[in-house]
Amino acid sequence: MATEAASRTAGGNPSALARAVDLDRYPIHAKNDPAFGKLLVGVWLDLAATGACVLEGFMRPAAVAKTLAQVDPLSPSAFVCSQPHNVYLIPDDPQFASDHARNRRVRSVKALLADDEIPSSSPLRDMYEDEDFRAFLRAALQVEALYPFADNLASVNVNFYGKGQELGWHFDNSVFTVTLMLRQAEEGGLFEFAPNIREEGPAGFATVGRILDGDHAQVQELKQDPGALVLFKGSRSLHRVTPSFGRDPRTIAILSYASEPNYSLKEHTRRIFYGRMG
């Protein structure tokens, strides 16, 4: 397996994917290897149980270090996205009070590098654009198709959570997210989630309200170290990132795909998350 992982290009030189991903531990390039099937089964079981799967050490330490060395100098110019929102990430419903779980505002503040700001030589691109990686994601997430976004903002992003910055409680609008942990915060910056709690109507609102009020009986922490690939089905699980503190910001990469070709973000979404159209 090690020979195959290191020889995906002519002449035996390590491929871009092999430099970015520990293919000995995660043989995503070897679909006929029993280890590939075992890897998929483990992912499926985790996602079925909690909607979350963490593959520690997926990205090689050298690739993590190279990525941070590339993006850290760009962080001062990253767009700071600050937007109070309700947990459903949709307009408020006027039939409910402003402090009702349906409409209650939470705080999200982070700095973001868009796709067109990520260097072309980034290991993140080596992974994102690799068909073996994309095929693994399709199998792991049990989806038929994954396409890069057609705009120049959304495909590969890096988020920085500096001092006091956080991601408020919410449900995702997308069925799944794919992230890579690059650097944890020195303090705080915890990913917390309440698995599979979303339901419509009064019972669902009551559950969300209890969590917003500080009841953590159903809340878990999703631990992840630098290099971890995280697959998360966040449309059914309420989740947040607690405020980060320390010298260096919590830094995470988000790899986004569309289910259809030539899909772009709407103008409203671009302006909110990136502060520009393109």
C-alpha positions as a printed NumPy array, in Angstrom:
array([[  0.   ,   0.   ,   0.   ],
       [  2.805,   2.413,   0.855],
       [  4.37 ,   1.862,  -2.576],
       [  1.075,   2.608,  -4.33 ],
       [  0.467,   5.675,  -2.187],
       [  3.87 ,   7.082,  -3.057],
       [  3.785,   6.226,  -6.767],
       [  0.591,   7.588,  -8.249],
       [  2.564,   9.59 , -10.808],
       [  5.095,   8.383, -13.359],
       [  8.619,   7.88 , -12.091],
       [  7.532,   7.07 ,  -8.548],
       [  7.407,  10.697,  -7.371],
       [  4.807,  11.316,  -4.707],
       [  1.655,  12.822,  -6.134],
       [  0.183,  16.062,  -4.884],
       [ -2.504,  14.117,  -3.029],
       [  0.071,  11.855,  -1.362],
       [  1.974,  14.902,  -0.153],
       [ -1.186,  16.347,   1.381],
       [ -2.924,  13.221,   2.712],
       [ -1.635,  10.281,   4.751],
       [ -2.619,   7.661,   2.184],
       [ -1.082,   4.822,   4.171],
       [ -3.514,   5.493,   7.013],
       [ -6.39 ,   6.605,   4.761],
       [ -6.085,   4.78 ,   1.391],
       [ -8.718,   6.847,  -0.395],
       [ -6.868,   6.282,  -3.689],
       [ -7.185,   2.481,  -3.514],
       [-10.857,   1.618,  -3.931],
       [-10.155,  -2.122,  -4.298],
       [ -8.122,  -2.3  ,  -1.092],
       [-10.055,  -3.89 ,   1.807],
       [ -8.762,  -1.041,   3.968],
       [-10.743,   1.395,   1.808],
       [-13.947,  -0.519,   2.458],
       [-13.201,  -0.655,   6.169],
       [-12.605,   3.097,   6.193],
       [-15.964,   3.739,   4.539],
       [-17.838,   1.51 ,   6.964],
       [-16.341,   3.391,   9.9  ],
       [-17.367,   6.719,   8.387],
       [-20.908,   5.498,   7.709],
       [-21.317,   4.224,  11.265],
       [-20.152,   7.534,  12.76 ],
       [-22.393,   9.59 ,  10.505],
       [-25.385,   7.37 ,  11.236],
       [-24.824,   7.643,  14.984],
       [-24.2  ,  11.367,  15.413],
       [-24.019,  12.964,  11.978],
       [-20.31 ,  13.618,  12.513],
       [-17.091,  11.819,  11.614],
       [-13.549,  12.906,  12.53 ],
       [-10.584,  11.402,  10.662],
       [ -7.594,  12.461,  12.746],
       [ -4.268,  12.881,  10.985],
       [ -5.873,  12.85 ,   7.547],
       [ -3.802,  15.821,   6.372],
       [ -0.083,  15.371,   6.805],
       [  1.631,  17.632,   9.395],
       [  3.918,  19.095,   6.718],
       [  0.882,  19.977,   4.594],
       [ -0.818,  21.604,   7.582],
       [  2.337,  23.633,   8.286],
       [  2.648,  24.694,   4.636],
       [ -0.992,  25.768,   4.531],
       [ -0.664,  27.87 ,   7.677],
       [  2.538,  29.446,   6.356],
       [  0.616,  30.465,   3.237],
       [ -2.591,  31.76 ,   4.829],
       [ -1.357,  33.367,   8.048],
       [  0.258,  36.345,   6.238],
       [ -3.098,  36.89 ,   4.493],
       [ -5.164,  36.941,   7.687],
       [ -4.933,  40.723,   8.284],
       [ -6.794,  41.299,   5.011],
       [ -9.397,  38.572,   5.596],
       [-12.987,  39.815,   5.504],
       [-14.505,  39.977,   8.982],
       [-18.009,  38.585,   8.776],
       [-20.175,  39.701,  11.701],
       [-23.828,  38.812,  11.479],
       [-26.364,  38.212,  14.242],
       [-28.723,  35.468,  13.069],
       [-31.296,  32.992,  14.293],
       [-30.346,  29.335,  14.515],
       [-32.215,  28.452,  11.322],
       [-30.304,  30.984,   9.184],
       [-33.512,  32.199,   7.576],
       [-35.633,  35.348,   7.978],
       [-37.523,  35.722,  11.25 ],
       [-41.092,  34.508,  11.526],
       [-43.28 ,  37.426,  12.673],
       [-45.76 ,  35.122,  14.394],
       [-43.145,  34.49 ,  17.104],
       [-41.633,  36.964,  19.555],
       [-38.055,  38.147,  19.048],
       [-36.865,  36.141,  22.077],
       [-38.58 ,  32.935,  20.917],
       [-36.268,  30.076,  19.883],
       [-37.432,  30.503,  16.279],
       [-36.22 ,  34.097,  16.068],
       [-33.7  ,  34.571,  18.855],
       [-30.467,  36.176,  17.678],
       [-27.041,  34.648,  18.301],
       [-23.606,  36.118,  17.564],
       [-21.206,  34.954,  14.851],
       [-17.918,  36.75 ,  14.119],
       [-15.021,  35.356,  12.093],
       [-12.479,  36.404,   9.472],
       [-12.609,  34.635,   6.14 ],
       [-10.358,  34.095,   3.139],
       [-12.297,  33.369,  -0.057],
       [-11.31 ,  30.876,  -2.713],
       [ -9.625,  33.475,  -4.912],
       [ -7.334,  34.39 ,  -2.011],
       [ -6.05 ,  30.85 ,  -1.396],
       [ -2.688,  30.291,  -3.162],
       [ -2.726,  27.988,  -6.184],
       [  0.059,  25.927,  -4.578],
       [ -1.951,  25.264,  -1.413],
       [ -2.245,  21.63 ,  -0.257],
       [ -5.938,  22.435,   0.186],
       [ -6.21 ,  22.7  ,  -3.593],
       [ -4.278,  19.464,  -4.056],
       [ -7.017,  17.752,  -2.08 ],
       [-10.029,  19.692,  -3.311],
       [ -9.259,  19.183,  -6.991],
       [ -8.228,  15.535,  -6.758],
       [-10.746,  13.069,  -8.195],
       [ -9.766,  10.308,  -5.736],
       [-10.549,  12.638,  -2.843],
       [-13.825,  13.681,  -4.429],
       [-14.777,  10.049,  -5.099],
       [-14.06 ,   9.214,  -1.466],
       [-16.323,  12.046,  -0.327],
       [-19.116,  10.883,  -2.63 ],
       [-18.897,   7.373,  -1.212],
       [-18.507,   8.499,   2.4  ],
       [-21.4  ,  10.959,   2.232],
       [-23.445,   8.69 ,  -0.045],
       [-24.152,  11.346,  -2.643],
       [-24.189,  10.912,  -6.413],
       [-22.283,  14.006,  -7.484],
       [-19.972,  16.725,  -6.172],
       [-18.947,  19.713,  -8.264],
       [-16.74 ,  22.744,  -7.536],
       [-18.642,  25.997,  -7.172],
       [-18.764,  28.013, -10.382],
       [-17.932,  31.299,  -8.642],
       [-14.487,  32.381,  -7.456],
       [-15.378,  32.722,  -3.771],
       [-16.893,  29.609,  -2.264],
       [-14.978,  26.439,  -3.196],
       [-12.046,  26.589,  -0.731],
       [-12.239,  28.947,   2.246],
       [-10.166,  29.465,   5.38 ],
       [-11.788,  30.811,   8.545],
       [ -9.882,  32.519,  11.367],
       [-11.408,  32.846,  14.841],
       [ -9.399,  35.487,  16.697],
       [ -9.755,  36.697,  20.256],
       [-13.409,  36.566,  21.312],
       [-14.65 ,  35.484,  17.886],
       [-17.151,  32.651,  17.613],
       [-19.732,  30.852,  15.53 ],
       [-23.187,  31.049,  17.078],
       [-25.618,  28.157,  17.445],
       [-27.235,  27.192,  14.136],
       [-28.407,  24.451,  11.803],
       [-26.694,  24.333,   8.409],
       [-28.7  ,  24.897,   5.251],
       [-26.465,  22.435,   3.394],
       [-26.814,  18.704,   3.987],
       [-23.127,  18.268,   4.868],
       [-19.884,  20.171,   5.404],
       [-16.292,  19.098,   4.805],
       [-13.651,  20.805,   6.949],
       [ -9.972,  20.463,   7.797],
       [ -8.698,  21.602,  11.172],
       [ -5.474,  23.557,  10.726],
       [ -4.945,  25.097,  14.19 ],
       [ -6.897,  24.943,  17.411],
       [ -7.29 ,  27.963,  19.659],
       [ -5.065,  28.101,  22.716],
       [ -8.228,  28.505,  24.79 ],
       [-11.847,  28.001,  23.838],
       [-12.757,  27.498,  20.195],
       [-14.655,  24.299,  20.999],
       [-16.962,  22.745,  18.448],
       [-20.143,  21.811,  20.291],
       [-23.163,  20.091,  18.789],
       [-26.467,  18.51 ,  19.719],
       [-26.851,  15.52 ,  17.381],
       [-30.   ,  14.982,  15.361],
       [-32.324,  17.176,  17.401],
       [-34.025,  19.115,  14.647],
       [-37.77 ,  18.689,  14.406],
       [-40.534,  20.996,  13.341],
       [-43.109,  22.511,  15.641],
       [-43.314,  23.318,  19.368],
       [-41.263,  20.333,  20.556],
       [-38.355,  21.291,  18.294],
       [-38.493,  24.916,  19.372],
       [-38.537,  23.834,  23.013],
       [-35.385,  21.765,  22.58 ],
       [-33.575,  24.594,  20.808],
       [-34.725,  27.058,  23.458],
       [-33.305,  24.943,  26.28 ],
       [-29.921,  24.783,  24.566],
       [-29.902,  28.522,  23.922],
       [-30.683,  28.988,  27.603],
       [-27.586,  26.978,  28.552],
       [-28.912,  23.428,  29.008],
       [-26.143,  21.159,  27.666],
       [-27.697,  17.796,  28.499],
       [-27.857,  16.93 ,  24.786],
       [-24.675,  18.751,  23.765],
       [-21.42 ,  17.004,  22.854],
       [-17.966,  18.316,  21.998],
       [-16.503,  17.26 ,  18.678],
       [-12.778,  17.101,  19.343],
       [-10.386,  17.517,  16.437],
       [ -6.649,  18.073,  16.23 ],
       [ -4.704,  19.814,  13.435],
       [ -4.879,  17.692,  10.3  ],
       [ -8.297,  16.212,  11.068],
       [-10.802,  15.872,   8.251],
       [-14.328,  16.353,   9.561],
       [-17.483,  15.286,   7.756],
       [-20.55 ,  16.761,   9.401],
       [-24.25 ,  16.642,   8.614],
       [-25.218,  19.89 ,  10.26 ],
       [-28.72 ,  20.403,   8.891],
       [-30.169,  18.181,  11.633],
       [-27.712,  18.95 ,  14.447],
       [-27.547,  22.289,  16.25 ],
       [-23.905,  23.359,  16.563],
       [-21.547,  26.211,  17.367],
       [-17.901,  27.184,  17.948],
       [-17.32 ,  28.768,  21.354],
       [-15.295,  32.02 ,  21.605],
       [-11.588,  31.582,  20.887],
       [ -8.753,  33.095,  22.894],
       [ -4.969,  33.1  ,  22.672],
       [ -2.176,  34.474,  20.508],
       [ -2.979,  32.569,  17.317],
       [ -6.485,  32.27 ,  15.875],
       [ -8.376,  29.026,  15.554],
       [ -7.958,  28.253,  11.86 ],
       [-10.057,  25.889,   9.798],
       [-10.45 ,  25.196,   6.085],
       [-13.846,  24.591,   4.519],
       [-14.1  ,  22.616,   1.281],
       [-17.453,  23.255,  -0.375],
       [-19.051,  21.385,  -3.243],
       [-22.305,  21.699,  -5.156],
       [-24.629,  18.86 ,  -6.141],
       [-24.972,  20.214,  -9.667],
       [-22.534,  21.759, -12.165],
       [-22.167,  25.504, -12.717],
       [-23.721,  26.418,  -9.355],
       [-22.886,  29.823,  -7.853],
       [-23.774,  31.515,  -4.596],
       [-26.548,  34.069,  -4.644],
       [-25.617,  37.748,  -4.56 ],
       [-27.076,  38.185,  -1.05 ],
       [-24.96 ,  35.327,   0.302],
       [-21.772,  36.62 ,  -1.335],
       [-22.187,  40.057,   0.182],
       [-22.873,  38.684,   3.674],
       [-20.021,  36.19 ,   3.857],
       [-17.39 ,  37.796,   1.641],
       [-18.288,  41.481,   1.54 ],
       [-18.118,  41.513,  -2.255],
       [-19.561,  39.97 ,  -5.376],
       [-16.374,  38.521,  -6.757]])
